[in-house]
Amino acid sequence: MSIDVSTNGPIATITINNPDELNALDVQHLRDLLTAFEDISARADIRVVLLTGAGERAFVAGANIKRMSVMNKAEAQEFGDLGHAVGRAIEATPQPVIAVINGFALGGGCELSLACDIRIASTTAVFAQPEVSLGIPPGWGGSQRLPRLVGKGIASELIFTGRRVKADEAIRIGLVNQVVAPGELISVATSLAESISRNSPSAVRASKQLVADAFDADFDAALTNEAAVFADAFEEHDQREGMTAFVEKRSAVFEDVNT
């Protein structure tokens, strides 16, 4: 299996490429995925990231259970920590990350999608946190991110039962942002990425961090920080360009980050 990274202008696509095993992940795959996100994070030319799985059947069908079944406690701790590191890397990536979910997103696959900023799903997508049926709880952030996204009651039901959620229910409970036909999935996700990429990259990156603060920081402190970040933008080229372009009724020409 490989983690493939491709770019098209300001948009990078990270593809988990092991369709024969439904893109299931083991330790090495997680390490490669972590490296891919760390590399992308440092690239000023990339403004949006798409994360998807190869093939038509799965985004990520979860962790490799055959390999998990023989782990001892220390190995399981390493595996869990590594899964958390990937989730944190996705959240820490300054560019918005869009999960493009083209089939099964089970266990660790669902958890990876939860770490992304936006989720676009095919009508064939299926989500679940089925860990309890294997004698374990979620291990890569599902117990923490899922309640934040869909609420405690629904998250508790899904985690405690392990039942599968199809795309129509996923959109209804707020698990995904959009559901589209399989043949339209990539084009819709790419169009969304292009829409984001046309905005000020510095403002988008600042906004991603501020949204994260809504969950991770004290409310009053987060509001104070938002006001400060807002004010800081008025010393930047993109604020002057964006507002001048609006007044002049033309398209803004924003600077690349770190140029």
N, C-alpha and C positions, 0 to 999 in steps of 0.2 A: 504494500500500500504506500501511497505517497500523498503528501499535502502539496497540491499544485497551486502556484500563485501566478496570476496573469494580470496585466494592466491594459486598460483602454483609456488613454488620456488620464484624467484625474480619478478614475475609478479602478480600484483593485478588486479582483475576485479570488478568494481563497476557496479551493475545492478539495473536500475530503474525498479521496479517490480510491475507493475499494468496494465497488458496487457488487462484486461477487459475494461479499460478506455483509452487505447492506451498510457499508461504511462504519462498521463497529470499530471501536477504539481500544487500543492497549497502551501500555506505558510509552513505548517509542513513538506511537502516533501522537499522543498528547504532547510529548516533548517537541516534535516537529511542528505541531500546531502552535505551541507556545512561541517557538522561534519565529514562525511566520508572522504572528501578530507583533512581536517585539520589533521585527525588521520593518514592518509597515508603519508602526508608530513613529519611527524616526524619519519617515519620508515626507518632506514638505510638499512634494508634488502630488501626493495622493490625498484626495479630499473626502472620499467615501469608500467604504469597504463592503463588498457582498460576501457572505459566507454561505456555502451550499455544499451539497453532497453529489457525487457523480451518479449517473444513472437515473432511472425514473421511479425506482421503488423506495428509496430512502434518502432522507437528509442525513441522519445518523440513527441507526437502530439501537444505539446504546453502547455500553462497554462490552468488551469481548468476554462473555460469561465463561467460556471454556477456560480461559486463562485466569479469570477471577476465582474460579472454583477451587484452585489449588493454592491460593495465596494464604500466607499466615498473617498474623495481626500486623507485624511490621511492614510487610509488603502491601497490605491493604491501606495502612496509614499513608505510605508513599503514594499509592495510587489515588487516594482521596485528596491528598495535598496537591498532587499534580493537576487533578481535575479542577480544584479550586484556583490554582495558579492560572490555568487557561481562562476560566471565567473572569477572574480579576484582570487578566491581560486584555480581554475583550472590552471590559468596562473602562480600563485605563487608556485604551487606544484613543488618542485625541480625535480621530475621525469617527463620524457616525458609522455604526456597523449594522447592516441589514441582513437578517437571516432569511434566506430564500429556501423555503421548506417544501421539498418536492416528494414527500412520501412519509415514511415512518420517522417520527422524532420521539423516540422512546428512551426512558431513563436518562442516561447521560446526554443523549441527543436533545431531549426536551430541555435539559438543564443548560446546554450550550445556547440554545435559542433564547432562553430566558435572560442570559447575560447580554444579549444583543439589544440595541436601542429600538429596533423596529423589526417586526416579523411579518413577512408576506408568505402566504401559504397557498399551495395548490389545493384544488377540491379533493385531491386524493390523499392529502396529509392526514396523519393520525398521530395524536399525542398521548403520552402516558408517563406516569411515574410508577412503574410496576415493581419497584424494589421489594416491597413487603411480601410479594409472592415468592421471593428468593430468600427470605429470611433476613433481610437487611433494610435499613432506612435509606432514603436518598443520600448520596455522598458527594455530589458536586454542586451543591447550592440549591437544590430543588425545594427543600424545606424552608428556605429563607426567601428566595426570589419569587416563587409561585404565589405565596400569600400576598406579597407586595403588589403583584400584578393583578390577581383575580379576587383577592379578599380571603380572609382566614377560613370562612365556612366552606367555600368551594374548594380551596386548596386542600383543606383537611379531608374532605370527601375523596378527592382524586388521589391523594397520597395514601390514605388509609385503605381504600379499596383497590387501588392500582388499576382502575378501569380505564379503558381507552376512550379518547375524545376525538370524534371526527371533526372535519373542518367546519361544518355548519355550527356545531356547538362551540368550537374554539373561537369563532368570531363573535358569537353571542355572549360569551363570558369574558371577553376582552383578552383572551390569550394571544390572539393575533390581530394585526391591524387591517389586513385585507385577505380575502380569499378569491382566487382567480382560477380560470381554467388552466390545465397543465400546459397547454401550448402557449399560453400568454404569460406564464410565470416569469420567465427571464426578462421579457420585454417590459413588463410592468415594474419589476424590481429595478431594472436598468433606468427606466424613465424616472422613477422616484429618485434614484441616485444622481441622475443628471440634474434634476430639479434642485436638489440640495447643493450640488457642486457649483451651481451658478451663483450661489450666495457668497457673502464674505467668508472665506475660510477661517479667519481669526474669530469672527463673531459666532460661527457655527461651533467651533471648538470650545469657545467660552460658554456657549449655551449648553453644550453637552455636560460640561463640568457642573454648571449651575443646576441642571436637572438632577444630576447625581446627588448634589448637596441636599435636595429635597428629601432624600431618604436616609442620607448618612450623617447629616449635620443637625445641630440644634436649630429649630425653626427661626428664632430671632437672629442667631448668628448667620444663618444662611441668607436671610433677608438683608442684613447689613452687608454681607459679602456681595450679594447681587448688586446693590446700589453702588458699591465701590468698583466692581467690574464694569458696570454700565458707564460710570464716569471715566474710567480708564480708557474706554473705547474712543472718547472724544479727543484723545491725543494721537489717534491712529489715522493712517491714510484712508482706511476703508470707511470710516465714519464720514470723513469729509467728502470722499468720492461718492458714497452711497446717497448721501443727502443732496449733494450738488446735482447728481444725475437725476434724482427725483424731481428737483425744482426745475431742471432744464429739460425734463421729459425725454430722457435718453436712457440707454442701458448703462449700468455701472460697470466699470472695469476695475475689479478688485485685485489686490496684490496677492501673490502666493505667500504662504506662511514662511517666515524666516528668510525673506528675500530683502 
